[in-house]
Amino acid sequence: SQGKDTTIGHWELAGLQIDRPLPTYPEGFPIEVMDAFHEAIGGESLVNKPYSGTEIIAEYGEEHMRTGKPIVYTSNDSVFQIAAHEEIIPIKKLYEMSQQARAILKDEHAVARVIARPFVGEPGNFTRTANRKDFSLDPFEETILDQLKAAGYDVISVGKIEDIYNGHGITAGNHIDSNLDGILQTIELMKQPFEGLLFTNLVDFDAKYGHRRNPAGYAAALKEFDDHLPQIIDAMEMEDILILTADHGNDPTFQGTDHTREAVPILIYGKQRPAKELGDHHGFYALAATLADYFVVKGTGRGESLL
């Protein structure tokens, strides 16, 4: 893969091939980008450097509250992030700023995502909230999700899936507050009649425990999911399949705070399907090929079905 970020990972899972990485900014965003952003929002911003999301609000949150200037930062991923206290810049206004940044960040500066990062609290005790919102690039060609939707299937998302694909190929979106909320919503949606794909992203593994390098928290989150797995399996119909995988690595024991590169697992379960070894596969688009095989749509022409 040419990247290890959320957007490229999800695009590849949906059947796209990425030939070059999306732009990153290890020195911060260039002056022409920031000047355009400041003109759009009618004021200045703070920082404009790569930073940990929790560290930057700890260090600059008080200045932000005093000046009212939004905090702009990036990471090793292709992202333009805007942090603001919910009592200083209301959520609606922060989303507007993010949309303005998204309109500016195109062509050579077309970052994968503009992310609104609201937080609350007082100096020394700031906390990011669940009101985060991603403003993504449109996928550059048709994905397996688009094909399923065009074929009349339901494509129901849970978590930030709808934001990642910028709504493309999604028939119904459901946002969540936590892993547990996402798990419980998934189980309830499985009990409702639908025909198609239910696509869930549990972001706490990444945001709370991977980036924060918290292996104990990661282990607890895995156990929480495992504890609910029997309910997920019980809610499956006989012909259903359950696929568990990831869009990138984020080793909670590794140095730094960014995504890591490693092979991701893929597990497929069906009540009527015999056990078999899936082996190693090059490219996440094996998932898209598997979905094309299962739903009998044309697919994107990449990868091999795992069924």
C-alpha positions in Angstrom: 0.0 0.0 0.0 1.1 3.6 -0.7 -0.2 4.7 2.7 -1.1 3.6 6.2 -4.0 6.0 6.9 -7.7 5.6 7.3 -8.7 6.9 3.9 -6.3 4.8 1.8 -7.0 1.7 4.0 -10.8 2.1 3.5 -10.5 2.9 -0.2 -8.4 -0.3 -0.7 -10.9 -2.3 1.3 -13.6 -1.0 -1.1 -11.6 -2.2 -4.1 -9.5 0.8 -5.2 -5.8 0.7 -5.9 -3.7 3.6 -4.6 -0.7 4.3 -6.8 0.8 7.2 -4.8 0.5 8.4 -1.2 -1.7 11.4 -0.4 0.1 14.6 0.7 1.5 14.9 4.2 3.0 18.0 5.8 5.9 17.2 8.3 6.8 21.0 8.4 3.2 22.2 8.7 1.0 23.5 5.9 2.4 26.0 3.4 1.7 29.7 3.7 -0.6 29.7 0.7 -2.9 27.1 2.3 -2.9 28.9 5.7 -3.5 32.4 4.1 -6.5 31.0 2.2 -7.8 29.3 5.4 -7.4 32.5 7.4 -9.2 34.5 4.8 -12.1 32.0 4.7 -12.6 31.9 8.4 -12.0 35.7 8.9 -9.2 35.3 11.4 -5.9 33.6 12.4 -5.2 30.2 13.8 -2.6 28.6 16.2 0.3 26.2 15.8 0.2 24.6 12.2 2.6 21.8 13.1 2.4 18.0 13.3 1.3 17.1 16.8 -0.4 14.6 19.0 -4.1 15.5 19.3 -4.2 15.2 23.1 -0.8 17.0 23.6 -1.7 19.9 21.4 -4.9 20.8 23.3 -3.0 20.4 26.6 -0.3 22.8 25.4 -2.4 25.3 23.4 -5.9 24.9 24.7 -5.6 27.8 27.2 -4.2 30.1 24.5 -7.1 29.0 22.2 -9.6 29.9 24.9 -8.0 33.3 25.5 -7.7 34.3 21.9 -10.6 32.4 20.2 -8.2 31.2 17.5 -8.7 27.6 16.3 -5.8 25.1 16.6 -4.6 23.7 13.3 -2.3 20.7 13.2 -1.5 17.6 11.2 0.2 14.2 11.8 2.2 11.7 9.8 -1.1 11.0 8.0 -2.7 13.1 5.3 -4.9 15.2 7.5 -5.7 18.8 8.3 -7.1 18.9 11.8 -8.9 21.8 13.6 -9.3 21.6 17.3 -11.6 24.0 19.2 -13.2 24.1 22.6 -17.0 23.7 22.3 -17.7 26.7 24.4 -15.3 29.0 22.4 -16.1 27.8 18.8 -19.5 26.1 18.7 -19.7 22.7 17.0 -21.7 24.1 14.0 -19.0 26.8 13.5 -16.2 24.3 13.8 -17.8 22.2 11.1 -18.2 25.2 8.9 -14.5 26.0 9.3 -13.7 22.4 8.4 -15.8 22.6 5.2 -14.0 25.8 4.3 -10.7 24.0 4.7 -11.9 21.0 2.7 -12.8 23.4 -0.2 -9.3 24.9 -0.1 -7.4 21.6 0.2 -7.6 20.3 -3.3 -5.3 19.4 -6.3 -1.7 19.2 -4.9 -2.9 19.8 -1.4 -5.8 17.3 -1.5 -5.3 15.8 1.9 -7.3 12.7 2.7 -9.3 14.2 5.5 -10.1 17.5 7.2 -11.0 16.5 10.8 -13.0 18.7 13.3 -11.6 17.9 16.8 -13.8 19.5 19.4 -12.9 19.4 23.1 -14.2 20.5 26.5 -12.9 21.1 30.0 -10.5 23.5 31.7 -6.8 24.2 31.4 -5.0 21.1 32.7 -8.0 18.9 32.2 -9.1 19.1 28.5 -10.9 16.1 26.9 -11.8 15.5 23.3 -15.5 14.8 22.7 -17.4 12.4 20.5 -18.5 15.3 18.2 -15.5 14.7 16.0 -16.4 14.9 12.3 -14.3 13.9 9.2 -14.6 15.7 5.9 -13.1 13.3 3.4 -12.0 13.3 -0.2 -14.5 11.6 -2.5 -13.2 8.2 -3.7 -11.7 8.7 -7.1 -13.6 5.9 -8.8 -16.5 3.5 -8.2 -16.1 1.3 -5.1 -17.8 -1.9 -4.2 -20.1 0.1 -1.9 -21.3 2.1 -5.0 -21.9 -1.1 -6.8 -23.9 -2.7 -4.0 -26.1 0.5 -3.6 -26.6 0.6 -7.4 -27.7 -3.0 -7.4 -30.4 -2.2 -4.8 -28.7 -3.5 -1.7 -28.7 -1.8 1.6 -25.3 -0.4 2.6 -25.6 0.5 6.3 -22.7 2.1 8.1 -22.0 2.3 11.8 -19.3 4.7 13.1 -17.2 7.0 10.8 -17.7 4.8 7.7 -20.1 7.3 6.2 -17.7 10.2 6.7 -14.7 8.2 5.4 -16.4 7.6 2.0 -18.0 11.1 2.1 -21.4 9.4 1.9 -20.7 7.6 -1.4 -22.2 4.2 -1.6 -24.0 4.5 1.8 -27.8 4.1 2.1 -28.0 4.8 5.8 -25.4 6.1 8.3 -25.3 5.6 12.1 -22.8 7.5 14.1 -21.5 6.3 17.5 -20.0 7.6 20.8 -17.7 4.7 21.6 -16.8 1.1 20.6 -19.5 -0.2 22.9 -22.1 2.1 21.3 -21.0 0.8 17.9 -21.2 -2.8 19.0 -24.7 -2.4 20.5 -26.0 -0.5 17.5 -24.6 -3.2 15.2 -26.4 -5.9 17.1 -29.6 -4.0 17.0 -29.3 -3.3 13.3 -28.7 -7.0 12.6 -32.0 -7.8 14.2 -33.8 -5.5 11.7 -34.8 -6.7 8.3 -32.3 -5.6 5.6 -30.6 -7.1 2.5 -27.0 -6.0 1.9 -24.0 -4.9 3.8 -23.7 -3.7 7.4 -20.3 -2.0 7.7 -19.0 -1.0 11.2 -15.9 0.9 12.2 -15.0 0.7 15.9 -12.7 3.7 16.3 -11.6 3.4 19.9 -9.1 0.7 19.1 -7.3 3.3 17.0 -8.0 6.7 18.6 -8.0 5.9 22.3 -5.6 3.0 22.5 -3.5 2.7 19.4 -2.5 6.3 19.0 -2.2 6.7 22.8 0.0 3.6 23.0 -2.1 2.1 25.6 -1.8 -1.7 25.4 -3.9 -2.4 28.5 -6.7 -0.3 27.2 -6.4 -2.0 23.8 -6.6 -5.4 25.5 -9.7 -4.3 27.5 -11.4 -3.1 24.3 -10.7 -6.4 22.6 -12.2 -8.3 25.5 -15.2 -6.0 25.4 -15.7 -6.9 21.7 -15.1 -10.6 22.4 -17.7 -10.5 25.2 -20.3 -9.3 22.7 -19.2 -11.5 19.8 -21.7 -14.4 20.8 -24.6 -11.8 20.5 -23.3 -10.8 17.0 -23.2 -14.5 15.9 -26.6 -15.2 17.4 -28.1 -12.3 15.4 -26.7 -13.8 12.1 -28.9 -15.5 9.6 -27.8 -18.9 8.3 -26.6 -17.5 5.0 -24.9 -14.4 6.5 -21.1 -14.0 6.7 -19.2 -12.0 9.3 -15.9 -10.4 8.3 -13.4 -8.9 10.9 -10.5 -6.9 9.6 -8.7 -3.6 9.8 -7.8 -0.6 7.6 -4.2 -0.2 8.9 -2.0 -1.0 11.8 -1.7 0.9 15.1 0.5 -1.1 17.4 -0.1 0.2 21.0 3.4 -1.1 22.0 5.3 0.7 19.3 7.2 4.0 19.6 5.6 7.3 18.6 1.9 8.0 18.2 1.2 7.3 14.5 -0.2 4.4 12.6 2.2 1.4 12.1 2.8 -0.9 9.2 2.0 -4.6 9.6 -0.2 -7.2 8.1 -3.8 -6.8 9.3 -5.9 -9.9 10.2 -9.0 -10.9 8.3 -11.4 -13.5 9.7 -14.5 -14.7 8.0 -17.3 -16.6 9.7 -20.5 -18.1 8.4 -22.7 -20.7 10.1 -22.8 -22.8 7.0 -19.2 -22.3 6.0 -16.4 -24.9 6.7 -13.2 -23.7 8.4 -10.3 -23.1 6.1 -6.9 -21.3 6.0 -7.2 -18.0 4.1 -3.5 -17.5 3.7 -1.7 -14.2 3.0 -3.1 -11.7 0.5 -1.5 -8.7 -1.1 -3.8 -5.7 -1.0 -6.8 -5.0 1.1 -9.1 -5.2 -2.0 -9.5 -8.9 -1.3 -12.3 -7.8 0.9 -14.0 -6.0 -2.1 -13.5 -9.1 -4.2 -15.1 -11.2 -1.5 -18.1 -8.9 -1.3 -18.5 -8.9 -5.1 -18.5 -12.7 -5.0 -21.0 -12.9 -2.2 -23.5 -10.4 -3.6 -22.9 -11.3 -7.2 -21.9 -7.9 -8.5 -19.1 -7.1 -11.0 -16.5 -5.9 -8.5 -13.6 -3.5 -9.1 -11.4 -6.1 -10.9 -8.8 -6.2 -8.1 -8.1 -8.9 -5.6 -9.4 -12.5 -5.2 -12.4 -13.6 -3.3 -11.7 -15.3 0.0 -14.9 -17.4 -0.1 
